Amino acid sequence: MRTPLLACTVLVTMLASPLPDAAAAQTPRAAPDQTANPLLARWTTPDGVPPYDRIRPEQYEPAFDAALAEARTDYRRIADNPAAPSFANTIEAMEGAGRPLGRIASTFFNVASADATDAIQGVEERVTPKLTRLSNDTLLDPKLFGRVDTLWKARATLQLSPEQARLLQETHSRFVRAGAALNPAQRTRVAAINEELATLGVDFGQKLLADQKAGSVLLGAAEVAGVPEDQRSAAAMAAEAAGHAGSFLFPATRSAAEPFLTAAPNRAAREKIWRAFVMRGDNGNANDTNAIIARMVALRIERAKLLGAESHAAFVLQDQMAKTPAAATELLMRVYRPALVRAKEELRDIAAYAAKDGIAKVEPWDWRYYAEQVRKQRFALDEGAVKQYLLLDNMVAALFDTTNKLYGITAHERKDVPVYAKGVRVWELREADGRTIGLFYADWVARPTKRPGAWMNSLRDQNTLFGELPIVVNNQNIVPPAPGQPAQISVDEARTLFHEFGHGLHGLLSKVRYPSLSGTAVSRDFVEFPSQVYEHWVTEPETLRTYARNAAGEPMPEAMLQALLTSRTFNQGYLTVQQLSSAILDMRLHALTSLPANFDARAWEAAELKALGVPEEVGMRHRLAHFSHIFDGGYSAGYYAYTWAEVMDADGFQAFKEAGNIYDPALAAKLRREVLERGNTRDPAESYTAFRGRMPTPEALLRNRGLGGE
């Protein structure tokens, strides 16, 4: 059984982890009526999808309780089996244990991230501790681990297939890394830490969402003067819905804040929006996350030491491609140093332009606006004008067309599939010969109950053990358009569209036997390679000439297209320093071997940024107080993975460039066969080398960002 927990842009499947629900344990519950609860009945929906049209929030918890009991019975049966351990009766049997629980959990946690109503949040708070207790009781069970360990020690004699050998290796590692080999007192403490960390993670996410909701900014007409019509219309519609007709309401989300900061001439209004967005989780109120951060870091350090590592970062990276914090940091710094030089050059250009408006000192809320002014002057390019040619529906068509050209796959929209929220769309993907590959749910538009960011998750993992086709979900937070108007997106949002679908393809095109090795169940610093390499196709001239069209169907003017291509490395110093400062601080924070007394996350962050030389005008992409990737998403000591994978994606796409055809069928077939279909059936370095013929170097990445490289 694997329970979904949120990750960056990907929803990975892992066992959850927090405190036992004492109230639930003490209060007997009546056995749920399996005929009345659609989660427990047989799913007769199209293709066996979750029956979202029939599920009520109050039905989740009793379904979890019933499935948890069944899962415990399954694992107990394996642990107590009197027969000698075998691959079939232990490792393969665990793949089938708790399957109803896995089905319910994936159905629920998909909603908990995308439509977290008060009722859903309440369920999440209550069931997460129960899931963690099962995780601890299973992975720390001496009898169960004894069977796994016996097989691991005898692996050379078992005559396993390569995929079976990989599953045994990964299963044994999962138990050991959970603490199964520790003494009883240590196992008990690790279990308690896991429980508390999971509870804290849920608390972090819920406080962040609450502070984000509370941080919405109401502006007047004068404050939004000069802002593009699509932004003003969306803000006016939001204000009216909130009872403030005649005003303009901007949520404290990236999809609302960054376009406003880029386009708004009103400096005071920019500051309001910037502060609302950047200060999420750090406002000294009931939703402040700093105390949670301190406690989580302390617990992670304690757990790492119990498990034999000097720091949480050292522990996390043991089974990643990078292997050590030093290796990950070395790569980050190799990119950060030239990016910092470039950012300081960009600041000089921006300051010179801002001085024309009488601004003596550029502030963080000024950067994007004046960078856009410099870009307009240098490239005759206006982001607002570009967005008119990047309509969401057109970019979706580009997404599916790219997939068809690379792999012969077609997408067919399904209207018969029940969905969990208004606006969610579903497609069936098919091979060129008509065979169904799986289902793709698209949830691209923002809603107040959706967590920030963009991500992919899985409602069902591909596997041949149980003959199941995959179901994946993509999420973004695109601002809804005004009624009757097409949704316009930025270049960055178009890249994100392709990025998340790259994750989706990793899940959809998987061809493995075992669910635990399926699709995106790979190391954190490899999982971003399939997604990031897919981003390259969206800004290729061929894609833009075909699909960059305005509402009247007119193509993007060639001069604008060329300017867009020429300006791809513009402002890369700023963007790279923002991203890498977040990654470096994540690594430094989790490389701590002890937590200073009275640790203050805000003060520590400020001191580290100063030591790193990050200009105040630039700052971090994700401040610690709202860094959900590392405190509510499974990426602790792992945010470096985006840069690590970018080295691979830059080098990987270069192969298509070298072939002289960005849709080269032989290369596409090799990428599919050696990476997308493989899941975690072998070491990721082996998969990349099988595709590219060698491991990559950072030169292509530096070149792509305009930061050097051969």
N, C-alpha and C positions, 0 to 999 in steps of 0.2 A: 504494500500500500504506500502510495506517495501522495502527500497532501501539498497543494500549491501554496507557495509563499511568494510575495512580490519581489521582482528583481528589476533596475534601470529602465531599460527599455524592454526586458524579457521576464515572463512569469515562469520561474523554474519549479519543478515538482520535487519537493523534499518533505521530510517529516517535520511537523510543526514543533514548537517548544515553549511552554509556560506552566504557571502554577495550577495545582489541582483545585477544582471548584468545590470548596468545602461544603457550601450550601447544597449543591447538587448531590454530593456524596451522602449527605445526611438525610435528604428528603427522598423517600421512595417515590418512584414515578410509575404510573400505570404503563403497561406494555402498549406501545403505539398500535393503532389500528392500521395494519398494512394495506387494507383495501381502500381506506380513506386517504392515506398519505401517498401522493403520487411518487414521492422519492423512494418509497419502499416497494411499491407495486412494480410489476413488469412494465417497462417503457414500450409503448406501442406507437410512439411518435415516428415520423419519417426518419429513416436511417438510425433509429435509436438515440436521437438527440435528447438532451434534457427537456422535460415537459414544462418549460418555463411558464407557459400560459396557464398551468393548473397549480403551480406551487405558490403557497402563501408563506410569508416569513415565519409564522409561528410553527410551520411544519418542519423546518430545518432541524431544530434541536432534538425533537423526539426521533427523527430519522438518524441523526448522528448517534444518539444513545443506543439505538437498536443495532446500528452497523458497528459501533465500537465494541459492543458485546460479542458480536459475531466474529470480528477480527481477533479479539482476544482468544476466543475459542480456536480459531484457525492456527494462531501462533503457538498456543499451548499444545495443540495436537502434534505439531511438528517437533516441538521441544521434547515432548514426552514419548515420542515414537520409540517403541522398544527395539525396532530394527536398527541395524548398524547404519550410520550415516552414509547416504549416497547423494550424488548430484541430484537425482530425481526426487528423493524423499525429503531433501533439505533445501537446497538452493532453488531448484525449480518450483518446489512446493511453496516457497515464500513468495514467488512471483504471483501465485494465485491467492495468497492469503489476503483477506480484507478487501476484496475487490468491490463489494458494495460500498464500503467506506470510502474508497478512492473515488468512486463514481459520484457519491454525494458531496465529497469534499471539493472536487474540481468544479462541480456545479455551483456550490455555495461561494467559494472563494473568488470565482470569476465575478459574481455579483458584488461581493464585499469590496472589491477594488473599483468596480465600474459604476455602482449605484448604491453607495453606502448610506442608506437611509438610517434613521435612528433605530428602527427595528432590526435591521441587518447588523448594525454595529453592536447592538445588545447581544445578538446571537454570537457574533464573533468573539466578544469578550468572554462568553460562557463556554463556548466549545473549544477554544484554543487551548486552555489548560487541560482539557480532557484528551485532546489529541497528543499533547506533549507527554502526558502521563503514559499513554500507550507507546509512544516513541521510546521513552526511557525504559519502560518495562520490557520492551522487545529487544532493543539494542544492548541493554545492560543485563539481559538474562543469561546467567552462567551456563545453563543447560543448552540454550539455543546457540550461544557463541561456541560452546564446546563442540557441537556438531560441525559448525562452520570451520572452526580451527582444525579439527581432525581432517577434514577434506582438504583444507589449504596445505597442510603439512604433507598430505599424500598426493598432491596435485600431479606430480610427475608420473604417477602410476594409473591415473584415472582415464586416460585415453579420451580427453575432452576435445571437442571442436574448438577452433580459435575463439568463437563467440562465447562458448561455454566457459572457456578458460578466463576470458575477460570478465564474465559475470561473476565467477568465483572470486577473482582478484578484487573486483569492485565491492562485492558483498563483504568479504573479509576486511577490506580497508574501512568500509563504513562502520563495521562493528568496532574495530580497533580505535578509529578516530572518535567514536562516540564514548569510548572509555571502557569497553567490555573487558579489556585485559587488566584493568586496575583492581586493587584490593577492594573488599566490600565497602569500607568507609569512604574511599575515594569515589567509588561508583555512586554512592548515595549523594555525595556532595556535587558531583557533576550533574546528576539528575536534578537536584535542587536549583543549580545554576541555570540549566536549560529551561526549567519551568519559569524562573524569574525573568530570564532574558526574553522569552517569548511573550510574556505578559507585558513587559516594558516595550517591546516592539509594537504590539498592538496599540498600547497607550500613546507611543510616539506618533504613529500614523493618525490616530483619531484626533490628537491635539493639533497636529499640523493641519489636518483638514478643517477643523473648527476655527483655527486662527486664520486660515486662508479665507474662509467664508466671512469671518468678522472683519477682514482687512479690505473688503471691497471699498472702492473710492467713488464718491459721488461728486461729479464736476458740473459746472455751469457751462452755458453756451460759449462764453468768452474763453473759457479754459480749453475748449476743444476746437477752437477756430484753427483752421489749417490742417486739421486731421482728416485723412481720407474718408470718403462717404461711407465705405463699408464698415469702418470702425465706429463711426458716429452712429450709424443706424443700429448696429448691434448693441451699443451702449445705451442708446435711447430706448430700445426695446426692453433691455434688462431693467432699466430704471423704472419704466412704466409698470413692468411686472412686479416690481418691488414697492409700488405705490408712490413713485417719485416722478410722475409724468412731467415732462419739460426739462428734466435733468439728464445726465449721462452717467451710467453706472459701469465701472470697470472692475472686474474681479481681480484679486491678487494672484493671477496665474501667469505663467510665462507666455502663453499664447495671446494674452491680452496686453501684458506689460511691455514686452519687447517691441511689438509694432507701434505702440503709443510712444515709447521712448525714442523710436526712430523718426517719427513723423511730427510730433507735437512741437510747435514753435514756442508755446508758453512754458517758460522755464520753471515757474513755481508749480505748475500742474505736473510737469515731468518729475519734480522732486517728490510730490505726493505719491505718484504711482510707483516710483522707484523705492521709496521707503516702505510702502505697503507690501511690495513684492519681496524685497531683500530682508525685511525684518520678520518675516513669518517665523513663528516659533521662538522669537527672541524679544518679546514685548513685556516681559516681567509680569504677565497676567496668569490666569489659571491655565492657559494653553502653552505656557513657556516650556520648552523642551530641554533646557540646559541641565537641569538636575537629572533627567532621564539619561542624557548622554554620559554624564559622569558615572552614574551607576552602571550603565551598560559596559563602558570601557573597563571599569574595575572588575566586573564579573568576567569579561572576556580574558583579561590578563590572568585572573585566578584559574579559570578553566584551562587555558593554554599550558600553564605550569603544571597543573595536575596531569595533563596529557603529555608532558615531557618536552614542551617547547618553551623557549625563553619569552616569547611574545605571541599575541594573537596573530599578528602578521606572519610570523615564522610558521605557526601552525597551519594557517589558511593556505599558504603558498607551497606547502610540502607536496600537495598532489596537483598543483597547477603547472602549466608549461614553464612559467618563470622560475619556479622552485624556491627562490629565496627573495626576501625583501630587497636585498642589495641589488640583485639582478633586475628586478622591476624598477627600482629607483634609478638605476643607471640609465635605463632606456628613457624614463621620464625626463631626466635631467639632460639627456642628449638632445631631446626635442625642445625642452623648456628654455635652455640657454639662448639659442638663436631666436626663439620666439620673443623672449624678453627684450632683446636688442631691437627687434622689429617693432614691438609695442611702444617702446620709447621713441622710435622714429615716427610712428603713427601719432603719438601724443603731441609731438612738435607740430605736425601738420594740422591737427585738430585745434590746438591752442591758438595757432595763427589765424584760423578761420573764426574761432569763437571771439577773438579779440576785436574783430570787426563789429561784433554786437556789444562791445564794451565789457566783455567777460575777462577779468584779469586772471582767474584761476578756474580751470576746467574741473568740474565735479563729476562723480560717477554717473549722475543722471543726465549729464551733458554729452557723454561720449557717443552714444549711438546716434543722437540727433546730428551732431557736427561731423561724425564719420560719414553720415549719409549726405551731408552737404558737400564734403570733400569728394565723395564718390560721384555725386551728380556733376561736379565741376570737372573732375578728371576723366570720367567715362561717359558723360552725358546720359546718366542712368538714374532713374528714380524708382525706388522700391515699390511705391504705391502704383506706379504705372505698370511695372512688371507684374504685380499681382493680378491685374486685370486680365492677363493672358494665362494665368495659372489657376484655372477653375478646377475644383476638386474632382468633378465628374470626368473631366478630360484627363487629369493625371491618373485617375483610376483606370481609364481606358489604356493609358500609356503603360501602366503597371502590368495589366494583363497581356498587352501586346508584346511587351518585352519578354514576359514569361513564355509566350507562345513561340516567339522567334528563337529563344534559347533552347527550349525543351519540348516544343510541339504541344504544350498543354493548353487547354481551353477552359474558360470560366463561364459558368451558366448560372444566372441568378435564380435562387429558389425562394418562392413566395409562400411555400407550404410549411416552412420550418418555424416553430415558435421561438420568439426571442425574449430577452429579459428586460429590454427597455426600448422606448420609442426611438426610432432612428437607426437601430441596429439592422444591418443587411447581411444576407447569407448567400454565398456562391458555392456551387459544386465544381470542383476541379476535375478535369478528365484528361486522360492520356489521348494521344493522337488517334488511337484505335477505338476510343469511346469508353474505355474502362474507367470507372470512378476511382479517383485518388483519395479524396476526402472532402470535408466541408470546411469552408473559410467564413468565419463571422467577422464583420467589420463594424467597429464601434468608434467612429472617428470624431464625433462632435462632442464638445464639452457639455457637462451638466454640473450643477452645484454639488451633487453627491459623488462625483468621480474624483479619484485621487489625481494629483498633478502628474504631468509627464506623459510618456508613451510607452507601451509595453505589448508583449505577446504572451499569451498563455495557452494552455492546452486543456480542452474539455475531454479529450480521449487520445491516448498515445497509440500510435501505430504499433502493431505487433502481429506476428504470425502464430504465436503460441495460442492465442485465443481468437485469431482470425479477425482482428479489429482494424478498421480504417480510421485514420486520424481526424480529429476535429480541432482546429486552432482558432484563436481569437486575436485580433489586432485592436489596440486601443490608441487613440490620440485625443487631444483636447483642442480641436479646431473650433474657433468661435463660430456659433451658428449665424448664418446670414439672415438678413431681414426677410420677412415672408415674400415669396415670389422671386427672390433674387438668388443667383447661383453663389455657392460658397467659393470665395477667393482665398488662396493660400499663398504663403511666402515660399521662396526657394527652399528655406530651411524646413518648412513643413512638408514640402514635396519630397525632400530627401528623407525625412522621417517616415513618410508614407512607404517609400521603397525600403527603407531600413527595416521597419517592422515586418514587412512582407517577406524580407529575406529571412528573418526568424521563422515566419510562417512556413516558408518553403522548406526550411530545415526540419520542421516537424512533419509537414505534409509528405515530403518525398522520402522519408525514412523507410528503409527496408531491412528490418531486423526481426529477430525472433522474440526477444524478451523486452517487456515494457520498460524495465529499469534502464535499458541501454538505448532507448528509442529517442530519435530526433535530437532535441536540444539538451539532452542529459549528458553534456560534455563539460570539460573544465571551463571555469569562468573566463579565462583569457583566450579560449578558442571559440566560445559560443558567439562572440560578436563578429567573427570573421565572415560567416555566411550573410549576416545582415549588412555589415558595412561594405562588403564588396558589391552588394546589390545597389547601393546608393549611386554608384558611378554612372549607371545607365540613365538616370533621370535627367542629368545635365549634359548628356551627349547631344551634339547638334542635330543628329537624325531624330532623336526623340522630341526635342523642342520644336523643330520645324514642322513636325506632324501634329503634335498635341498641344503646344502652347498657343491657344486661340482664345479670343475674348468672347463675351456673351453673344456677339453678332456673328461669330464663326470666323472672324478675321484672324489670320496668323500673326504671330508676333513679328513686328518689323525686323528685317534682317539686321539693320543697324543696332537695334536694341539687343537682338540675340548675340551679335558679335561683342557688344559691350559687356553683356552678361558673362560671356565666356572669358573675355579678357580680364574681367574684374574678379575672377574666382579666387584669387589669392589676396584680394584687397581686405584689409582689416584682420588678416590671419594672425598677426602678432597678438592683438587683443583677444581674439577668440581662443587661441591656443593657450595663452597665459591663464585665462579664466578657467579653462577646462583642466589644465595640468596642475594649477595651484590646488584645485579641489582633490585631484588624484594624489598629489604629493602629501597634502595634509592628512588625507585618509591613511596613507601608508605610514606617515610619521606618528600619527595618533595611535595606530594599532601596533606600532613597533615599540611602544613604551613597555618597559619591563616592570614598572610600578607606577601607580598614580600618585602624583604629589598631593599632600594634604590640602584640603579645601580647593581642589581642582575646579577651575572655572573655565568652561568651554569657550566662552566669549573672549576672555582675556588670553587664553592659550592660542586661540585662532589668530588674534591680532598680533601677538608676538611672533608666531610662526610666519605669518605673511610678511611682516617687516623683515625678519631674518632672510626670507626667500627673495626679498627685493621686489615683491609684487606692488606696482604702483597703486595708490589708493584709488585713482581714477578708473582702474581696471577691476580689481577685486576678484572674487571667486564666482564661478558659475553656480556652485551649490555651497552656501554657507553651512556650517555644521548644524545650526539650529533647525534647518529644514532639509538636511541631506538624507532624504528617505532611502536612497540607494543603500546607504551603509547602516542605517538604524532601523529600517523597516522594509528592507528589500533584498537581503542576502548578499550584498556586495561589499561588506566590511572587509577592508584590506584588499579590495578587488576592483575599485574604480579605475585603477591603472589598466584594467583589461581592455578598455576602449582603445587606448593608445597602442597597447601590445597587439591587439587584433588589427589596428589600422596599418601597422607595419605589414601584416599579411595581406590585408585587402588592397593596399596600394600596389604591392608587388604582384598580387594575384590578378588584378585587373590589367596590369601592365602586360601580362601574357596575351590577353585579347588584343591589346594595342599592337604588340609585336606581330601577332598573326595577321594584322591588316584587316580584321573583320571583328567588330565587337560582339557579333553573334556567331562566331566561329563554331560550327556544329561539333567538331571533334573536341574542342576545348570545353564547350558547354557540357558535352556528354561526360567528359573526364571529371569536371567539377561536380556534377551530379553523382557520378559513380563513386568517386573517391572521398567526397566530403559529405554531401547532402544525404546520401542514402546510408552512410555508415553509422550514424549515431555515435555511441561511445563503445563500439565494438573493438576499437583498437586505440593506441596512443595517438593523440591529436597531431603530434609532430610527424608521425608516420602517414597520417591522412594528408596533411599539407604537402609533404614531400612527394607523395604518390601523385598529387595533382600537379605540382609545380616543378618537380625534379630536384628540388633543393629547398633549404630553409631560407627565409627572406632576410634582408638587411634594411635599416631605416631609410636608406637613400631615397627610395621612391616616395615615401611618406613626406620627407622634408621637401622634396621637389614639388609634390602636389600642393603643399601648403605655401610654397614660395619662400621656403626658409633655407634653401641651399640644396645640397645633394648633388651627386655626380650625374 
